[in-house]
Amino acid sequence: MRVFKFGGASVKDAEGIKNVYNVLQRVGYEDVLLVVSAMGKTTNALEVVIKDYFDKSSSLQSSVQEVKKYHNHILLDLFEDDTHSVFTAVKTQFNDLDYFLAHNKSPNYDFVYDQVVSYGELISTTILAHFMNHMGINTQWIDVRNFIKTDSNYRDATVDWDLTHKNISKNVKRKTLNITQGFLGSNENNFTTTLGREGSDYTAAIFAYCLNAESVTIWKDVPGVMNADPRYFENASLLNQISYREAIELAFYGATVIHPKTLQPLQRKEIPLYVKSFINPLLKGTSVSRGVNLEPYLPCFIVKRNQLLISLSSIDFSFIMEENISEIFSLFHEFKLKVNLIQNTAISFSVCVEDKFDNFNELNAILSKKFKVDFTPNVTLYTIRHFNDSAAQTVENGKKVVLKQISTETMQIVTSE
């Protein structure tokens, strides 16, 4: 079997749904399992619903209504007959959402989050499956929650691989087009869970692993994986081949290539992953697989903006030792600051971090009791894999370099612009 993953951008409107049909006509759909995300920005819209729910806001009904209107508009664009069974199927799912919001008693934000956002994927796949049937492609709609079983760590659930493998290998029909949801699973009590960051890609990898699939293809609005973000670098080039190891290295430094948790099950069975264009589906795209590390062999640029550079030094000029570093990292973890670069000397310690939750001021108050703390906000961290002098110059020209670190394969440069 082949596993295809279509993200939210590929199914954001009626034209997107029609294009998925066209892609399948061109690349084939027998022995295919589709993993599909919520449509467009639906997850964001459902996060507004959750916020209004917890705030007990009078806007709750209107925020739910916005999600309903968005999907109903797509339905009316796809199906001329508004008595088609898809309208009833989608209405039933929205009724279930309304019922949950009216009757839920749990104050657990993460639990509520998973129950509510899941409707994005459930509804998108329902619409897609009905449209494929309408166009003459027989489909099997799968509720992924009956297949991928997890623990109860809502919003970042861990997969029960033994039970999941048993469910998928025994119950997925071959020789048909299967359509299921990305991002979702369920726990032992059948409450919905979600798989965390890049969850839909991970779902595709889970099914591929359990089905011994021939390949996984992630369909995007770009021709494949580029060596740099075209928004920041001119002349970004397509990478034809990336090894599993190199893709994990790139992801570690922040490249939005493929999340390591997606690659790990594929690597274990050497299942190739392709990143291809849903606009030009017959182009080769990028292959992430066993083989050459990188082809063509080019410097790869990763940019992380809005970083915070923190420098800690001992107040009494004593060494910063292991116990100090251990304490510092424990605090970073507690205050949810993601560390992207580390550099230390005998009496100082510098880190470039991401303060996504605006916790640094509180952390700084604690650190300042033991260390001299200097910090520079809004710096940019550039990472260059397979760097050369020309690549470094590309990054450094016209910028103030405040920190640079070089290892065998990787150069990291922090700039304040």
URSUL-V661409 format. One record per backbone hydrogen bond with DSSP energy under -0.5 kcal/mol. NH is the residue of the N-H (numbers start at 1). CO is the residue of the C=O. If there is no record, write none. Layout:
# URSUL-V661409
nh | co
NH | CO
NH | CO
This chain:
# URSUL-V661409
nh | co
2 | 31
3 | 215
4 | 33
5 | 217
6 | 35
7 | 5
7 | 219
10 | 7
11 | 7
11 | 8
12 | 9
17 | 13
18 | 14
19 | 15
20 | 16
21 | 17
22 | 18
23 | 19
24 | 20
25 | 21
26 | 22
27 | 23
28 | 24
32 | 29
32 | 176
33 | 2
34 | 178
35 | 4
36 | 34
36 | 180
37 | 6
40 | 8
42 | 39
45 | 41
46 | 42
47 | 43
48 | 44
49 | 45
50 | 46
51 | 47
52 | 48
53 | 49
54 | 50
55 | 51
56 | 53
57 | 52
60 | 57
63 | 59
64 | 60
65 | 61
66 | 62
67 | 63
68 | 64
69 | 65
70 | 66
71 | 67
72 | 68
73 | 69
74 | 70
75 | 71
76 | 72
77 | 73
78 | 74
79 | 75
80 | 78
82 | 80
84 | 81
87 | 84
88 | 84
89 | 85
90 | 86
91 | 87
92 | 88
93 | 89
94 | 90
95 | 91
96 | 92
97 | 93
98 | 94
99 | 95
100 | 96
101 | 97
102 | 98
103 | 99
104 | 100
109 | 107
112 | 108
113 | 109
114 | 110
115 | 111
116 | 112
117 | 113
118 | 114
119 | 116
120 | 117
121 | 117
122 | 118
123 | 119
124 | 120
125 | 121
126 | 122
127 | 123
128 | 124
129 | 125
130 | 126
131 | 127
132 | 128
133 | 129
134 | 130
135 | 131
136 | 133
137 | 132
138 | 136
140 | 177
141 | 139
142 | 179
144 | 142
146 | 143
147 | 144
148 | 144
149 | 147
150 | 186
151 | 158
154 | 152
156 | 153
157 | 194
160 | 149
161 | 159
164 | 160
165 | 161
166 | 162
167 | 163
168 | 164
169 | 165
170 | 166
171 | 167
172 | 168
173 | 171
177 | 138
178 | 32
178 | 176
179 | 140
180 | 34
182 | 36
183 | 199
185 | 193
186 | 148
187 | 191
190 | 187
193 | 185
195 | 183
199 | 196
202 | 198
203 | 199
204 | 200
205 | 201
206 | 202
207 | 203
208 | 204
209 | 205
210 | 206
211 | 207
212 | 208
212 | 209
213 | 208
214 | 1
215 | 1
216 | 272
217 | 3
218 | 274
219 | 5
219 | 217
220 | 218
220 | 276
227 | 237
230 | 228
232 | 229
233 | 229
236 | 233
239 | 225
240 | 238
240 | 295
241 | 295
242 | 287
243 | 293
247 | 243
248 | 244
249 | 245
250 | 246
251 | 247
252 | 248
253 | 249
254 | 251
255 | 250
257 | 255
262 | 259
263 | 259
264 | 260
265 | 261
266 | 262
267 | 263
268 | 264
269 | 265
270 | 266
270 | 267
271 | 266
272 | 214
272 | 270
273 | 288
274 | 216
275 | 286
276 | 218
276 | 274
278 | 220
283 | 280
286 | 275
287 | 240
288 | 273
288 | 286
289 | 242
289 | 287
295 | 241
298 | 296
300 | 385
301 | 227
302 | 383
304 | 381
307 | 379
308 | 353
309 | 376
310 | 308
310 | 351
311 | 374
312 | 349
313 | 372
314 | 347
315 | 370
317 | 314
320 | 346
321 | 319
324 | 321
325 | 321
326 | 322
327 | 323
328 | 324
329 | 325
330 | 326
331 | 327
332 | 328
333 | 329
334 | 330
335 | 331
336 | 333
337 | 332
338 | 336
338 | 354
339 | 337
340 | 352
341 | 352
343 | 350
345 | 348
349 | 312
350 | 343
351 | 310
352 | 341
353 | 308
353 | 351
354 | 338
355 | 353
356 | 354
358 | 355
363 | 359
364 | 360
365 | 361
366 | 362
366 | 363
367 | 363
368 | 364
369 | 366
370 | 367
371 | 367
372 | 313
373 | 371
374 | 311
374 | 372
376 | 309
379 | 307
380 | 415
381 | 304
382 | 380
382 | 413
383 | 302
384 | 411
385 | 300
385 | 383
386 | 409
387 | 384
387 | 409
392 | 388
393 | 389
394 | 390
395 | 391
396 | 392
397 | 393
399 | 396
400 | 416
401 | 399
402 | 400
402 | 414
403 | 414
405 | 412
407 | 410
411 | 384
412 | 405
413 | 382
414 | 403
415 | 380
415 | 413
416 | 400
417 | 415
